Amino acid sequence: MTDLEKLVVQLKEENIRLWAEIKAKDEHISMFEQQLDAQALVFEQVYILNEQLELQKKQLQEQSYQLQEMNDEIVTQNEEIQQQSEEILTQRDALAETLEQLNIRNLDVTASIMYAKRIQTAIFPSSEQLQKLLPESFIFLKPRDIVSGDFYWFTSLNANQVFLAVCDCTGHGVPGAFMSLLGYEILERIFYNKLASDPAEVLKAMNESLHSLLINTNNTIQDGMDVAAVIIDFETKVLRYAGAMNPLYYVQDNLLNVIKGDKQPIGGSFKGNTERQFVTHEVTLSKKTSFYLCSDGYQDQFGGPHARKFMTKNLRALFGQIHTLPMPEQREVLKETLKSWQGSTKQTDDICIVGFEIQALLS
């Protein structure tokens, strides 16, 4: 091989070496550039992360301020609650003392009302006394409160006549009881002074007497009573009835009959007019007959599955069902029916029912 050929070979080998070095440097530069790009990306991410951290820091500072404000508000509220708690405790102690005083007064009032009940019970005649005049009879009296605004009254006029009345006074409880005693006294005075001998006359006399007792400066009164009154005449074999609002129920030949009272009470609002006339009705006693006088408390009692009134139609039906039973059993049926209907419902009004049976009085 000539020198020229050797030189050419050397040049080629040198060229290959140089190209290899250039390629290696290019690869190194490329790797360096990639590292720079990676570092730039990292720096960019670090920058973004730093911005986020700064934002979170500001948010945390704002939250910290808000929490501090809330904490200050809570402290203030706690102080107010503490003050209110102290005031409530003071009020509680005052209320407890007031309640104790009210309990003492309530016991005193209850004791007084219980004593009033004893007086009322002692004044009103008993069912045993009624049975001496009307052997087949019962009295069902159930006050809403301790004392009653409903009452009954009866007396023997002579050997052949018995007067009986059931009265429903305005209100119940103590006010009603005062009215009942007033009504009782009025009836006592009417028959003691022989001011009337007919049920309608009795009602008229009661109305006039109540007006004279309760008249006020305005010449009007609001208190009064509804009354059903009868006179049983065993000699004429006739029962005479007059009513101020309250009706008379009677069963004859298994048929329930109703005689309605006049649409005006005893007393109430006179508005300057004190004259009231009442009508007497007669029922012959030629057949066995069961009679019932009552206030409106029984039919007005709420109860049953729908919390409604018992209603007059149901009371009439009940009289029709029980009239053949002995009088004590009739009273028991009325009592148990009311108890079942009323359930846990509070009693609405005073209740008074008087029933009696007259055997056929033949001529």
Summary of the structure (lengths in Angstrom):
residues: 363
radius of gyration: 50.3
end to end distance: 182.5
largest distance: 184.0
contacts: 1046
relative contact order: 0.10
helix: 53%
strand: 20%
